[in-house]
């Protein structure tokens, strides 16, 4: 896990800090969903006319469109339990813990979620992104959550966010520039680190 965090910090240039959680069961670093958070490319309000949607709304719609393939699975979603360590017997509601110990703590910059393949890590991430996209739209200082499946981005070590915004979300250069000039932080959900193409 420490090597993954080290690699991810170099990938997105994050400061030190991490908070690992594991879905309950026998955990193994077979697949990992990583949620780094930092004001790498701040996102915020952009001047718009009353007829045009905000940049947040545009990005939100495109992120949700990217997640459409997961809708059938999300209809069957049940809350996931987690543990702080692989050997812990005591489990907790993972979403509640992530909200309390990560999302509400600005000093926490990286959360690494590890577990067996099929344990629900990716589905949990998609579920949380969808909820946070709705909750954070009206809150000006709340981060913009983005779901980034790393295998879908060619050469993610090089300009990951710009490639994701351009290729996956279809944002124009002007829209990306507006993101860079604004003050809203990003909340990055980086999925399938172990499947990354290099």
Beta strands, then each sheet from edge to edge (+ up, - down):
strand 1: 19-23
strand 2: 31-38
strand 3: 81-83
strand 4: 92-93
strand 5: 110-115
strand 6: 144-149
strand 7: 186-191
sheet 1: 4+ 3- 1+ 5+ 2- 7+ 6+
end
